[in-house]
Amino acid sequence: MGLATKAILNELKQLSEVALSLANTSDSMGRPLFAGRSSVDVPFTRNVDGTVAYNGDRGQHSVQVSESLTTLTGIDGGSAFMRVETPNGRRSVFEVIQSAMNSIETGAQIKGQATGGNKTRLDFTLPSKTETWSFTLSGNAGAAQITANIARDNLGAMVTEINRFTSQTSVSAAIDAATGDMILTDITEGEIKIEDISISGQDSASEKLTSYVEFTKLDGSQAAIGPTVKLTDRDQLIAYNISSMSAAMDSISNKRSLIASQIVKMKCKKMCLRVGSSSLIEMSQN
């Protein structure tokens, strides 16, 4: 891992701590702003595995300061920090940051697509449980979306699915009896390309790769003639984490603004209370 990568990872770790600190911000009375109606002192805690848990509730507590001024004293932290809208649905700020860190750590190992000659070996690393893989397969004739349920030593469904689209892509598939790998062949001797892989159950970047395929270009005798490219779920790629990180950064920025506005409101409330108290004292003395 290069120094630049380590520096970026360190910045993201610091960002995660900043987000956690913001989430646990307290008002001038020592009460947490993002605990909802809950009375917990620390609404957000980091678990042993690095994940963050919300200990508050989904309520919002407010105080009527005057006839026209209401101040929120307890905000729903679950919605504020744990439900950020991303391209993969709602996720917590902390999950988004961790996913970005994972994608950077594994970024040097994987690519978003691979292109070979008219014959390619696909060496899958898979868990024993069935996963649904989906990707775009292109050959000389065109492209098709391939979707199949596969597992370790069980690639038959994908071979069948690829061969179902051979007339559309010109790519056929077969299992190498000697290795168990999948061999793709463009029957018109065009180039084969695989891209945009999606694997069921993977909607964020993982710390370790458990499901992936190694793509190797072959010659006519099935000997490797090019570098092996490792492909996996697109959410493992740095590019796919950028938009989610942008959403997380916007969310953190919004929470900073919310905290600032709450502090101003609390100051106004104190001032109103002091003025009101002073007026009552003056009235009692007259």
C-alpha positions in Angstrom: 0.0 0.0 0.0 1.5 3.3 -1.1 1.9 6.4 1.1 -0.8 8.3 -0.8 -3.3 5.5 -0.1 -2.4 5.4 3.5 -2.9 9.1 3.8 -6.4 8.9 2.2 -7.4 6.1 4.5 -6.2 8.1 7.5 -8.2 11.1 6.5 -11.3 8.9 6.1 -10.8 7.4 9.6 -10.6 10.9 11.0 -13.7 11.8 9.1 -15.5 8.9 10.7 -14.5 10.1 14.1 -15.6 13.7 13.3 -19.0 12.3 12.2 -19.3 10.3 15.5 -18.4 13.4 17.5 -21.0 15.5 15.7 -23.6 12.8 16.2 -22.9 12.9 20.0 -23.0 16.7 20.2 -24.6 18.0 23.4 -26.3 21.4 24.1 -25.2 23.8 26.8 -27.2 21.9 29.3 -25.2 18.7 28.6 -28.1 17.0 26.8 -27.4 15.2 23.5 -29.0 16.9 20.5 -29.4 13.7 18.4 -31.0 11.3 20.9 -34.6 12.0 20.0 -36.8 11.9 23.1 -34.4 9.4 24.7 -32.6 10.2 27.9 -29.3 8.4 27.0 -26.2 10.4 27.5 -24.3 9.0 24.4 -26.7 8.3 21.5 -24.1 6.9 19.2 -21.5 4.3 20.2 -18.8 2.4 18.2 -19.0 -1.4 18.5 -16.0 -3.7 18.8 -16.3 -4.6 15.1 -16.1 -0.9 14.1 -19.7 -0.4 13.3 -21.7 2.4 14.9 -25.0 1.8 16.8 -27.7 4.3 17.5 -29.0 4.1 21.1 -31.6 6.9 21.0 -35.1 6.8 19.6 -37.0 8.2 16.6 -38.7 11.0 18.4 -38.1 14.7 18.4 -38.4 16.9 21.5 -39.1 20.6 21.3 -39.6 23.5 23.8 -41.9 26.4 23.2 -39.7 29.4 24.0 -42.3 32.1 23.1 -45.5 32.4 21.2 -43.6 32.4 17.9 -40.4 30.5 18.8 -40.0 26.8 19.2 -36.6 25.1 19.9 -35.8 21.5 19.2 -34.0 20.0 22.1 -33.9 16.4 20.9 -33.5 15.4 17.3 -34.1 12.0 15.7 -30.4 10.9 15.3 -31.4 7.7 13.5 -32.8 9.6 10.6 -30.1 12.3 10.8 -27.1 10.0 10.6 -28.3 6.4 9.9 -30.5 6.9 6.9 -28.5 8.8 4.2 -29.9 8.5 0.7 -27.3 6.8 -1.6 -27.4 5.1 -5.0 -27.7 1.8 -3.1 -30.5 2.9 -0.8 -30.4 4.3 2.7 -27.3 3.7 4.6 -25.6 5.3 7.6 -22.9 7.9 7.3 -20.5 5.6 9.0 -21.3 2.7 6.7 -20.7 4.9 3.7 -17.3 6.0 5.0 -16.3 2.4 5.9 -17.3 1.2 2.4 -15.1 3.9 0.8 -12.2 2.9 3.0 -12.7 -0.8 2.0 -12.8 0.1 -1.7 -9.6 2.1 -1.5 -7.8 -0.8 0.4 -8.8 -3.3 -2.3 -8.7 -0.9 -5.2 -5.3 -2.1 -6.5 -6.5 -5.7 -6.7 -9.6 -5.3 -8.9 -10.8 -3.7 -12.1 -14.2 -2.6 -13.4 -14.0 -4.5 -16.6 -11.8 -6.9 -18.6 -11.3 -7.4 -22.3 -9.5 -10.3 -24.0 -9.2 -12.0 -27.3 -11.6 -14.6 -28.7 -10.9 -17.1 -26.0 -10.9 -16.4 -22.2 -10.6 -18.4 -19.0 -12.8 -17.4 -16.0 -11.6 -18.7 -12.7 -14.3 -18.1 -10.1 -13.7 -17.8 -6.3 -17.1 -18.3 -4.7 -18.6 -19.3 -1.3 -20.5 -22.5 -0.9 -23.8 -20.7 -0.7 -25.5 -19.7 -3.9 -25.1 -16.1 -5.2 -26.8 -14.3 -8.0 -24.3 -12.8 -10.4 -25.2 -10.3 -13.1 -22.9 -8.7 -15.6 -22.7 -7.4 -19.2 -21.1 -9.8 -21.6 -19.9 -8.5 -25.0 -18.7 -10.3 -28.1 -18.2 -9.5 -31.8 -22.0 -9.7 -32.4 -23.2 -7.5 -29.5 -23.8 -7.4 -25.8 -26.2 -9.1 -23.4 -27.0 -8.9 -19.7 -26.2 -12.3 -18.1 -27.8 -13.2 -14.8 -27.3 -16.6 -13.1 -27.2 -18.3 -9.7 -23.8 -19.9 -9.0 -21.8 -21.3 -6.1 -18.5 -22.9 -5.6 -18.0 -25.8 -8.1 -21.5 -25.1 -9.5 -21.3 -22.9 -12.6 -23.7 -24.8 -14.8 -26.5 -22.2 -14.6 -24.1 -19.5 -15.9 -22.9 -21.6 -18.7 -26.5 -22.2 -19.8 -27.4 -18.5 -19.6 -24.3 -17.4 -21.6 -25.1 -20.0 -24.3 -28.7 -18.8 -24.4 -27.4 -15.5 -25.7 -24.7 -16.8 -28.1 -26.7 -15.7 -31.1 -26.8 -12.1 -29.7 -23.2 -11.9 -28.5 -21.3 -14.6 -30.5 -19.9 -15.8 -27.2 -20.2 -19.5 -26.0 -19.3 -21.0 -22.7 -18.1 -24.4 -21.5 -16.5 -25.9 -18.4 -12.9 -27.0 -18.6 -13.0 -30.6 -17.3 -9.4 -30.5 -16.1 -9.7 -27.3 -14.0 -13.4 -26.7 -13.5 -12.9 -23.1 -14.9 -15.2 -21.6 -17.4 -13.9 -21.1 -21.0 -15.5 -18.4 -23.1 -15.1 -18.4 -26.9 -16.2 -15.8 -29.4 -17.2 -18.1 -32.3 -16.5 -15.3 -34.8 -13.1 -14.7 -33.3 -13.9 -11.2 -31.9 -13.0 -9.8 -28.6 -14.7 -10.8 -25.3 -15.5 -8.2 -22.7 -17.1 -8.5 -19.2 -18.1 -5.4 -17.2 -20.5 -4.0 -14.6 -20.7 -7.0 -12.3 -23.3 -7.1 -9.6 -23.4 -9.8 -6.9 -26.5 -10.3 -4.7 -26.1 -9.2 -1.1 -23.2 -7.0 -1.8 -24.3 -3.3 -1.7 -21.1 -1.9 -0.3 -17.4 -2.5 -0.5 -16.1 -5.4 1.7 -12.8 -5.4 3.7 -11.9 -8.7 2.1 -12.8 -10.1 -1.3 -14.8 -13.4 -1.0 -16.5 -13.5 -4.4 -14.6 -12.7 -7.6 -13.5 -14.0 -11.0 -10.1 -13.9 -12.6 -10.3 -13.1 -16.3 -7.3 -14.4 -18.4 -6.9 -14.2 -22.2 -6.0 -17.5 -23.9 -4.5 -18.6 -27.2 -5.8 -21.4 -29.3 -4.2 -24.1 -27.1 -5.7 -22.4 -24.0 -2.4 -21.1 -22.7 -2.5 -17.8 -21.0 -1.2 -14.9 -23.2 -2.0 -11.9 -21.1 -2.2 -10.6 -17.6 -5.0 -11.9 -15.3 -7.6 -9.3 -14.3 -9.6 -9.7 -11.1 -13.3 -8.7 -11.4 -15.9 -8.4 -8.6 -19.0 -6.6 -7.6 -19.1 -3.0 -8.9 -19.7 -1.6 -5.4 -16.2 -2.7 -4.5 -14.8 -0.1 -7.0 -13.8 3.3 -5.8 -15.8 5.0 -8.6 -19.0 3.5 -7.3 -18.4 4.8 -3.7 -17.8 8.4 -4.8 -21.4 9.4 -5.1 -22.3 7.8 -1.7 -19.4 9.6 -0.1 -20.7 12.8 -1.6 -24.1 12.2 0.0 -22.4 11.4 3.3 -20.4 14.6 3.2 -23.5 16.6 2.4 -25.2 15.0 5.3 -22.4 15.8 7.7 -22.3 19.4 6.4 -26.1 19.7 7.0 -25.8 18.4 10.5 -23.0 21.0 11.2 -25.5 23.7 10.1 -28.2 22.2 12.2 -26.0 22.1 15.3 -25.0 25.7 14.7 -28.7 26.8 14.4 -29.6 24.9 17.5 -26.9 26.7 19.5 -28.2 30.0 18.3 -31.7 29.1 19.2 -30.6 27.9 22.7 -28.9 31.3 23.2 -32.1 33.1 22.1 -34.1 30.9 24.5 -31.7 31.8 27.4 -31.9 35.5 26.5 -35.7 35.4 26.3 -35.9 33.7 29.7 -33.6 36.3 31.2 -35.6 39.1 29.7 -38.8 37.5 30.9 -37.4 37.0 34.4 -36.2 40.6 34.6 -39.7 41.9 33.5 -41.4 39.8 36.2 -39.0 41.1 38.8 -39.7 44.7 37.7 -43.4 44.1 37.7 -43.3 42.7 41.3 -41.3 45.7 42.5 -43.8 48.3 41.1 
